């Protein structure tokens, strides 16, 4: 793998170092800084002409800063004559607005896809998009990874009473995800009936499908942002008599009142990946939380892309 080059932005340096260590490839030298007026400066400090370059940068908060940093790194590599540039975006921001559900609103998921493509990315590697159809917004190949195997393996080895597990979908939009986890973990599937009562408010009151009384409830979602859906769903599960409630998510965005809501949700465990970095203060406030690394998953995908092999074989 002599012609591969890995570079990291500042968004999640820890994950980048883990991926590089797993692949046995050192992180490339890049100088990222700020001009006095706040503009981002970038210089690739080694030769990348004719190289296969992977830029690792989730567009997590601060979203605009991290997105702009990624674009500038792509442009730097393009002008340095890299043979191929792959934007490795473990968490893809601006994904919530993926369609026009009312008049005079943007489709930001498509806009950002256009910007990344026009900046010079030849392909994109991402994980658990908020909506799978966002792959089609890019005019370059997209490899879409799923953290489900990482989460499933954790719960299979966590010593849970797997004979009494119920896989719970926190809303109707996550049913397909719940079915996928149930196929691997077993157990019946239940659905939380979530209804929107206002522009920014939802209410969860009913449980559809399986019975959770006296059972172990496993709930999965692609991201936890303000934790409104998860905390509301947890309340319903408590009301219906769940013995334990475990939550698994890929992207721990944790903004606004998220941590406070999760503290009050009385979860047995909360499991997320390190697609987004978290400071020690978060884990101090949420002692039941465990962070799983996706370095091997992303590293295997990078290896497959570099060797022009199938990425989908990682999920067979």
FISE-63608 format. One record per residue: residue in three letters; x, y, z of N, C-alpha, C in turn. Coordinates in steps of 0.1 Angstrom, whole numbers, padded with zeros to 4 digits, always signed. Layout:
% residues N
ALAXYZXYZXYZ;...
This chain:
% residues 316
UNK+0008-0012+0000+0000+0000+0000+0009+0013+0000;UNK+0019+0013-0008+0029+0024-0008+0023+0036-0014;UNK+0013+0035-0023+0008+0047-0030-0005+0053-0024;UNK-0008+0048-0011-0019+0053-0005-0015+0064+0005;UNK-0023+0075+0006-0021+0086+0015-0033+0089+0024;UNK-0032+0089+0037-0043+0093+0046-0040+0106+0052;UNK-0050+0115+0052-0049+0128+0058-0061+0130+0067;UNK-0059+0137+0078-0070+0140+0087-0072+0155+0088;UNK-0085+0158+0089-0089+0172+0093-0089+0173+0108;UNK-0093+0184+0113-0093+0185+0128-0106+0181+0134;UNK-0116+0176+0127-0129+0173+0132-0128+0160+0142;UNK-0121+0150+0138-0120+0138+0146-0106+0131+0144;UNK-0096+0138+0149-0083+0134+0147-0081+0120+0154;UNK-0087+0117+0165-0086+0105+0172-0090+0093+0164;UNK-0101+0094+0157-0106+0083+0148-0096+0081+0137;UNK-0091+0092+0131-0082+0091+0120-0069+0084+0124;UNK-0064+0087+0136-0052+0080+0141-0055+0065+0143;UNK-0066+0061+0147-0070+0047+0149-0070+0040+0136;UNK-0077+0047+0126-0078+0041+0112-0064+0039+0106;UNK-0055+0049+0108-0042+0048+0102-0034+0037+0109;UNK-0035+0036+0122-0028+0025+0130-0033+0011+0125;UNK-0046+0010+0123-0052-0003+0119-0047-0007+0105;UNK-0045+0003+0096-0041+0000+0082-0025-0001+0082;UNK-0019+0004+0092-0004+0004+0092+0002+0014+0082;UNK-0006+0025+0081-0002+0036+0072-0001+0049+0080;UNK+0010+0056+0080+0010+0069+0088+0001+0079+0083;UNK-0004+0087+0091-0012+0099+0087-0003+0109+0080;UNK-0007+0114+0068+0000+0124+0061+0001+0137+0068;UNK+0012+0144+0065+0014+0157+0072+0006+0168+0064;UNK-0003+0175+0072-0010+0186+0066-0011+0197+0077;UNK-0008+0209+0072-0009+0221+0081-0022+0228+0080;UNK-0030+0227+0090-0043+0234+0090-0043+0245+0100;UNK-0047+0257+0097-0047+0268+0106-0057+0278+0102;UNK-0057+0289+0109-0066+0300+0106-0058+0313+0104;UNK-0063+0321+0094-0058+0334+0092-0064+0343+0103;UNK-0058+0355+0105-0064+0364+0115-0079+0367+0114;UNK-0084+0366+0102-0098+0369+0101-0107+0357+0102;UNK-0101+0345+0105-0108+0333+0107-0109+0324+0095;UNK-0104+0328+0083-0103+0319+0071-0094+0308+0074;UNK-0097+0296+0068-0090+0284+0070-0078+0284+0060;UNK-0066+0281+0066-0054+0279+0057-0051+0264+0057;UNK-0045+0259+0046-0042+0245+0045-0030+0243+0036;UNK-0021+0234+0040-0010+0231+0031-0007+0216+0033;UNK-0007+0208+0022-0003+0194+0023+0012+0194+0023;UNK+0018+0189+0033+0033+0190+0035+0041+0178+0030;UNK+0035+0171+0020+0043+0160+0014+0038+0157+0000;UNK+0046+0150-0008+0043+0148-0022+0031+0138-0023;UNK+0021+0142-0030+0009+0133-0032+0006+0131-0047;UNK+0015+0136-0056+0013+0135-0070+0011+0120-0074;UNK+0000+0117-0081-0002+0103-0085-0006+0094-0074;UNK-0009+0099-0062-0013+0090-0051-0028+0089-0049;UNK-0032+0078-0042-0045+0075-0039-0048+0081-0025;UNK-0055+0093-0025-0056+0101-0012-0070+0099-0006;UNK-0069+0097+0007-0082+0096+0015-0081+0107+0026;UNK-0092+0115+0026-0093+0126+0035-0104+0123+0045;UNK-0100+0121+0058-0109+0117+0068-0114+0130+0076;UNK-0127+0132+0075-0132+0144+0081-0148+0144+0082;UNK-0153+0140+0094-0168+0141+0095-0172+0155+0096;UNK-0184+0158+0090-0189+0172+0091-0198+0173+0103;UNK-0193+0171+0114-0200+0172+0127-0198+0186+0132;UNK-0206+0190+0143-0204+0203+0148-0190+0206+0153;UNK-0185+0218+0150-0192+0229+0142-0192+0226+0127;UNK-0204+0224+0122-0206+0218+0109-0200+0226+0098;UNK-0202+0239+0098-0197+0248+0087-0182+0248+0087;UNK-0176+0249+0099-0161+0249+0099-0155+0236+0094;UNK-0161+0225+0098-0155+0212+0094-0158+0209+0079;UNK-0170+0213+0074-0173+0212+0060-0163+0220+0052;UNK-0161+0233+0055-0152+0241+0048-0138+0236+0048;UNK-0134+0231+0059-0120+0225+0061-0119+0213+0051;UNK-0129+0205+0050-0129+0193+0041-0127+0198+0026;UNK-0135+0208+0023-0135+0213+0009-0121+0219+0006;UNK-0115+0226+0015-0102+0232+0012-0091+0221+0011;UNK-0093+0211+0019-0083+0200+0018-0085+0193+0005;UNK-0097+0191+0000-0099+0185-0013-0093+0193-0024;UNK-0095+0206-0023-0089+0215-0034-0074+0215-0033;UNK-0068+0214-0021-0054+0213-0020-0048+0201-0026;UNK-0055+0189-0024-0050+0177-0030-0052+0177-0046;UNK-0063+0183-0050-0066+0184-0064-0055+0191-0071;UNK-0051+0203-0065-0041+0211-0072-0027+0205-0070;UNK-0026+0195-0061-0013+0189-0059-0012+0176-0068;UNK-0021+0174-0077-0021+0164-0087-0023+0150-0081;UNK-0031+0148-0070-0034+0135-0065-0042+0127-0076;UNK-0039+0114-0077-0045+0106-0087-0060+0104-0084;UNK-0064+0102-0072-0078+0100-0068-0080+0105-0054;UNK-0091+0112-0052-0094+0118-0039-0107+0112-0034;UNK-0106+0106-0022-0118+0100-0016-0121+0108-0003;UNK-0132+0114-0002-0137+0121+0010-0143+0110+0019;UNK-0136+0108+0031-0141+0098+0041-0149+0107+0051;UNK-0162+0106+0051-0170+0114+0059-0179+0105+0068;UNK-0173+0101+0080-0180+0091+0089-0194+0096+0093;UNK-0195+0110+0095-0208+0116+0097-0211+0127+0087;UNK-0221+0125+0080-0225+0135+0069-0235+0145+0074;UNK-0231+0157+0077-0240+0168+0081-0249+0173+0070;UNK-0258+0182+0074-0268+0188+0065-0276+0177+0058;UNK-0278+0166+0064-0285+0155+0058-0300+0155+0061;UNK-0305+0163+0071-0319+0162+0075-0328+0168+0064;UNK-0324+0178+0057-0332+0183+0046-0329+0176+0033;UNK-0335+0165+0031-0332+0157+0019-0343+0157+0009;UNK-0354+0166+0011-0365+0167+0002-0372+0180+0005;UNK-0380+0184-0004-0389+0196-0002-0402+0191+0004;UNK-0404+0192+0017-0416+0188+0023-0426+0200+0024;UNK-0421+0212+0021-0430+0223+0020-0424+0233+0010;UNK-0431+0244+0007-0425+0254-0002-0414+0262+0003;UNK-0405+0267-0006-0395+0276-0003-0385+0271+0007;UNK-0381+0259+0006-0371+0253+0015-0360+0247+0006;UNK-0348+0246+0011-0337+0240+0003-0336+0225+0005;UNK-0329+0219-0004-0325+0205-0002-0310+0205+0001;UNK-0307+0207+0014-0293+0209+0017-0284+0196+0015;UNK-0290+0185+0017-0282+0172+0015-0277+0172+0000;UNK-0285+0176-0009-0281+0177-0023-0271+0188-0026;UNK-0273+0200-0019-0264+0211-0021-0250+0208-0016;UNK-0249+0202-0005-0236+0198+0001-0229+0187-0008;UNK-0237+0178-0013-0232+0168-0022-0226+0174-0034;UNK-0233+0184-0040-0228+0191-0051-0215+0198-0048;UNK-0214+0205-0037-0202+0212-0033-0190+0203-0032;UNK-0192+0192-0025-0181+0182-0023-0176+0177-0036;UNK-0186+0174-0045-0182+0169-0059-0175+0180-0067;UNK-0180+0192-0067-0174+0202-0075-0160+0206-0069;UNK-0158+0204-0056-0145+0207-0050-0134+0198-0056;UNK-0138+0186-0060-0128+0177-0066-0128+0163-0061;UNK-0137+0160-0052-0137+0146-0047-0141+0136-0058;UNK-0133+0125-0059-0136+0115-0069-0146+0105-0064;UNK-0147+0103-0051-0156+0094-0045-0158+0097-0030;UNK-0169+0092-0024-0172+0095-0010-0174+0082-0003;UNK-0168+0081+0009-0170+0070+0018-0177+0076+0031;UNK-0189+0071+0034-0196+0076+0045-0203+0065+0053;UNK-0210+0068+0063-0216+0058+0072-0229+0062+0077;UNK-0239+0053+0076-0252+0055+0082-0258+0069+0079;UNK-0260+0072+0066-0267+0084+0062-0280+0085+0068;UNK-0285+0097+0070-0298+0099+0077-0309+0094+0068;UNK-0307+0094+0055-0316+0088+0045-0308+0082+0034;UNK-0310+0069+0031-0302+0062+0021-0302+0068+0007;UNK-0313+0075+0004-0313+0081-0010-0303+0092-0012;UNK-0297+0097-0001-0287+0108-0003-0275+0103-0011;UNK-0273+0090-0012-0262+0084-0020-0264+0089-0035;UNK-0277+0090-0039-0280+0094-0052-0278+0109-0055;UNK-0276+0116-0045-0274+0131-0047-0260+0134-0052;UNK-0251+0124-0050-0237+0126-0055-0235+0122-0069;UNK-0227+0129-0077-0224+0126-0091-0211+0118-0092;UNK-0207+0113-0080-0195+0104-0080-0199+0092-0072;UNK-0191+0081-0072-0194+0069-0065-0195+0071-0050;UNK-0204+0065-0043-0205+0066-0029-0205+0052-0023;UNK-0197+0050-0013-0197+0037-0005-0203+0040+0008;UNK-0214+0033+0011-0222+0036+0023-0220+0025+0033;UNK-0214+0028+0044-0211+0018+0054-0223+0018+0065;UNK-0224+0007+0072-0234+0006+0082-0227+0002+0095;UNK-0230+0008+0106-0224+0005+0119-0231-0006+0126;UNK-0242-0012+0120-0250-0022+0126-0241-0034+0130;UNK-0232-0039+0123-0224-0051+0127-0216-0048+0140;UNK-0211-0035+0141-0204-0032+0153-0213-0031+0165;UNK-0225-0025+0164-0234-0025+0175-0240-0038+0178;UNK-0243-0046+0168-0248-0060+0171-0238-0068+0178;UNK-0226-0068+0174-0215-0076+0181-0214-0072+0196;UNK-0215-0059+0198-0215-0055+0212-0226-0061+0220;UNK-0238-0060+0216-0249-0065+0223-0249-0080+0225;UNK-0244-0087+0214-0243-0102+0215-0233-0106+0225;UNK-0224-0098+0228-0213-0101+0238-0214-0094+0251;UNK-0226-0087+0253-0228-0079+0265-0234-0086+0277;UNK-0237-0099+0275-0242-0107+0286-0257-0104+0288;UNK-0264-0100+0278-0279-0097+0280-0287-0110+0279;UNK-0299-0110+0284-0308-0121+0283-0314-0121+0269;UNK-0307-0126+0259-0311-0126+0245-0323-0133+0242;UNK-0327-0142+0251-0340-0150+0249-0352-0141+0251;UNK-0350-0130+0258-0362-0121+0261-0360-0107+0255;UNK-0353-0107+0244-0350-0094+0237-0362-0090+0228;UNK-0365-0077+0228-0374-0071+0219-0367-0059+0212;UNK-0367-0059+0199-0360-0049+0191-0371-0038+0189;UNK-0368-0026+0193-0378-0015+0193-0373-0004+0183;UNK-0383-0001+0174-0381+0011+0165-0386+0023+0172;UNK-0378+0034+0174-0383+0046+0181-0393+0054+0173;UNK-0395+0051+0160-0405+0057+0152-0407+0049+0139;UNK-0417+0053+0132-0421+0045+0119-0409+0045+0109;UNK-0402+0056+0109-0391+0057+0099-0379+0048+0102;UNK-0378+0042+0113-0367+0034+0117-0371+0019+0117;UNK-0382+0015+0111-0387+0001+0111-0377-0008+0103;UNK-0372-0003+0092-0363-0011+0084-0350-0014+0092;UNK-0345-0004+0099-0333-0006+0107-0336-0016+0118;UNK-0347-0015+0124-0351-0025+0135-0352-0039+0130;UNK-0358-0041+0118-0359-0054+0112-0345-0060+0109;UNK-0336-0051+0105-0322-0056+0102-0315-0061+0114;UNK-0317-0053+0125-0311-0058+0138-0317-0070+0143;UNK-0330-0071+0142-0338-0083+0146-0333-0096+0139;UNK-0330-0094+0126-0325-0106+0118-0312-0111+0124;UNK-0304-0103+0129-0291-0107+0135-0292-0111+0149;UNK-0300-0103+0157-0300-0105+0171-0312-0114+0176;UNK-0322-0116+0167-0334-0123+0171-0344-0115+0179;UNK-0354-0121+0183-0365-0113+0191-0375-0107+0182;UNK-0387-0104+0188-0397-0097+0180-0395-0082+0179;UNK-0402-0076+0170-0401-0062+0168-0413-0054+0173;UNK-0410-0043+0179-0421-0034+0184-0418-0020+0178;UNK-0428-0012+0177-0427+0001+0171-0433+0012+0180;UNK-0426+0022+0183-0432+0034+0190-0440+0043+0181;UNK-0452+0046+0184-0460+0054+0176-0457+0069+0180;UNK-0449+0075+0171-0445+0089+0173-0453+0098+0164;UNK-0459+0109+0170-0467+0118+0162-0463+0132+0164;UNK-0462+0140+0153-0457+0154+0154-0469+0162+0158;UNK-0467+0170+0169-0478+0179+0174-0475+0194+0171;UNK-0463+0197+0166-0460+0210+0162-0447+0210+0154;UNK-0442+0221+0150-0430+0222+0141-0418+0216+0148;UNK-0417+0217+0161-0405+0212+0169-0409+0203+0180;UNK-0421+0198+0180-0425+0189+0191-0432+0176+0186;UNK-0429+0165+0193-0435+0152+0190-0440+0146+0203;UNK-0449+0137+0201-0454+0129+0213-0454+0115+0210;UNK-0449+0107+0219-0449+0092+0218-0458+0087+0229;UNK-0468+0079+0226-0477+0074+0236-0481+0059+0235;UNK-0479+0054+0223-0484+0040+0220-0473+0031+0216;UNK-0475+0018+0218-0465+0008+0214-0472-0002+0205;UNK-0467-0004+0193-0473-0012+0183-0465-0025+0181;UNK-0471-0036+0180-0464-0049+0177-0461-0056+0190;UNK-0448-0059+0192-0444-0068+0203-0447-0063+0217;UNK-0446-0073+0226-0448-0070+0241-0435-0068+0247;UNK-0434-0057+0255-0421-0054+0262-0421-0056+0277;UNK-0432-0060+0282-0433-0061+0297-0424-0072+0302;UNK-0415-0069+0311-0406-0078+0317-0395-0083+0307;UNK-0393-0076+0296-0383-0080+0286-0372-0069+0285;UNK-0362-0073+0277-0351-0064+0274-0353-0057+0261;UNK-0355-0044+0262-0357-0036+0250-0344-0031+0244;UNK-0342-0034+0231-0330-0028+0224-0336-0018+0214;UNK-0331-0006+0214-0336+0004+0205-0324+0010+0197;UNK-0326+0011+0184-0315+0016+0175-0320+0028+0167;UNK-0310+0037+0165-0313+0049+0156-0300+0053+0150;UNK-0301+0060+0139-0289+0064+0132-0281+0075+0139;UNK-0289+0084+0146-0283+0095+0153-0291+0099+0165;UNK-0285+0105+0175-0292+0111+0186-0287+0126+0185;UNK-0297+0134+0182-0294+0149+0181-0298+0156+0194;UNK-0311+0159+0196-0316+0165+0208-0321+0154+0218;UNK-0321+0142+0214-0326+0130+0222-0341+0131+0225;UNK-0349+0139+0218-0363+0140+0220-0370+0126+0217;UNK-0366+0120+0205-0373+0108+0201-0369+0096+0211;UNK-0356+0095+0214-0351+0084+0222-0357+0085+0236;UNK-0357+0097+0242-0362+0099+0256-0377+0097+0257;UNK-0384+0101+0246-0398+0099+0246-0402+0084+0244;UNK-0394+0078+0236-0396+0063+0234-0393+0055+0246;UNK-0382+0060+0253-0378+0053+0266-0389+0054+0276;UNK-0396+0065+0277-0407+0067+0286-0418+0057+0283;UNK-0421+0056+0270-0432+0046+0266-0428+0032+0271;UNK-0416+0028+0268-0411+0015+0272-0412+0013+0287;UNK-0408+0023+0295-0409+0022+0309-0424+0020+0313;UNK-0433+0028+0307-0447+0027+0310-0453+0014+0307;UNK-0447+0007+0297-0452-0006+0293-0445-0017+0299;UNK-0436-0014+0309-0431-0024+0318-0418-0031+0313;UNK-0410-0024+0304-0397-0030+0300-0388-0032+0312;UNK-0381-0044+0313-0372-0046+0324-0359-0039+0322;UNK-0354-0038+0310-0342-0031+0307-0343-0023+0294;UNK-0337-0012+0292-0337-0005+0280-0323-0001+0276;UNK-0319-0007+0264-0306-0004+0259-0307+0003+0246;UNK-0299+0013+0243-0300+0021+0231-0287+0021+0224;UNK-0287+0018+0211-0276+0019+0202-0277+0029+0191;UNK-0268+0037+0189-0268+0047+0178-0255+0048+0171;UNK-0255+0053+0159-0242+0055+0152-0236+0068+0155;UNK-0244+0079+0154-0238+0092+0155-0244+0099+0167;UNK-0235+0102+0177-0239+0109+0189-0237+0124+0187;UNK-0246+0130+0181-0245+0145+0179-0247+0152+0192;UNK-0256+0148+0200-0258+0154+0214-0258+0169+0214;UNK-0268+0176+0209-0269+0190+0209-0281+0195+0218;UNK-0280+0207+0222-0291+0213+0229-0293+0205+0242;UNK-0306+0201+0245-0309+0194+0258-0306+0179+0258;UNK-0299+0174+0248-0297+0160+0247-0292+0153+0259;UNK-0281+0158+0265-0275+0151+0276-0285+0151+0288;UNK-0291+0162+0291-0301+0163+0302-0312+0153+0300;UNK-0318+0152+0287-0328+0142+0284-0324+0128+0286;UNK-0312+0125+0282-0307+0111+0283-0304+0108+0298;UNK-0300+0117+0306-0298+0115+0320-0312+0111+0327;UNK-0322+0117+0322-0336+0115+0328-0343+0103+0322;UNK-0337+0097+0311-0344+0086+0304-0343+0073+0311;UNK-0334+0072+0321-0332+0060+0329-0329+0048+0320;UNK-0319+0050+0311-0315+0039+0302-0305+0029+0309;UNK-0306+0017+0307-0297+0007+0312-0283+0009+0306;UNK-0283+0011+0293-0270+0014+0287-0273+0022+0274;UNK-0262+0029+0270-0263+0038+0258-0250+0035+0250;UNK-0251+0030+0238-0239+0026+0230-0239+0034+0218;UNK-0228+0040+0215-0227+0048+0202-0213+0046+0196;UNK-0210+0050+0184-0197+0049+0178-0189+0062+0179;UNK-0177+0062+0176-0169+0074+0176-0168+0081+0163;UNK-0179+0080+0155-0179+0087+0142-0179+0102+0145;UNK-0183+0106+0157-0182+0120+0161-0175+0120+0175;UNK-0165+0129+0176-0157+0128+0189-0165+0134+0201;UNK-0162+0128+0212-0169+0132+0224-0158+0135+0235;UNK-0160+0146+0242-0151+0149+0253-0154+0140+0265;UNK-0144+0139+0275-0146+0131+0287-0158+0137+0295;UNK-0161+0149+0294-0172+0155+0302-0185+0149+0299;UNK-0187+0144+0286-0199+0138+0282-0201+0125+0289;UNK-0190+0117+0289-0191+0103+0295-0192+0104+0310;UNK-0187+0115+0316-0189+0117+0330-0203+0119+0334;UNK-0210+0127+0325-0225+0129+0327-0233+0117+0323;UNK-0228+0109+0315-0236+0097+0310-0227+0084+0313;UNK-0226+0080+0326-0217+0069+0329-0222+0056+0323;UNK-0235+0055+0319-0239+0042+0313-0236+0041+0298;UNK-0229+0052+0293-0226+0052+0278-0213+0045+0275;UNK-0213+0038+0264-0201+0031+0259-0199+0035+0245;UNK-0186+0039+0242-0183+0043+0228-0175+0032+0221;UNK-0180+0028+0209-0174+0017+0201-0166+0024+0190;UNK-0155+0019+0187-0147+0024+0175-0151+0018+0162;UNK-0152+0026+0152-0154+0021+0138-0142+0021+0130;UNK-0130+0021+0136-0118+0022+0129-0115+0011+0120;UNK-0119-0002+0124-0117-0013+0116-0127-0014+0104;UNK-0139-0010+0107-0149-0009+0096-0145+0000+0085;UNK-0141+0013+0089-0137+0023+0079-0124+0019+0073;UNK-0115+0013+0081-0102+0009+0076-0103-0002+0065;UNK-0112-0012+0068-0114-0022+0058-0120-0017+0045;UNK-0129-0007+0046-0135-0001+0034-0125+0007+0026;UNK-0116+0014+0033-0105+0022+0026-0096+0012+0019;UNK-0093+0001+0026-0084-0010+0020-0091-0015+0007;UNK-0104-0018+0008-0111-0024-0004-0112-0013-0015;UNK-0114-0001-0012-0115+0009-0023-0101+0011-0029;UNK-0091+0011-0021-0077+0013-0026-0074+0001-0036;UNK-0078-0011-0032-0075-0023-0041-0085-0025-0051;UNK-0095-0016-0053-0106-0018-0063-0114-0031-0060;UNK-0116-0034-0047-0124-0046-0044-0138-0041-0039;UNK-0146-0051-0037-0160-0048-0033-0160-0044-0018;UNK-0168-0033-0015-0170-0029-0002-0182-0036+0005;UNK-0192-0040-0004-0204-0046+0002-0200-0060+0008;UNK-0189-0066+0005-0185-0079+0011-0183-0077+0026;UNK-0181-0065+0031-0179-0063+0045-0192-0066+0053;UNK-0203-0067+0046-0216-0068+0053-0223-0082+0050;UNK-0216-0091+0043-0222-0104+0040-0221-0113+0052;
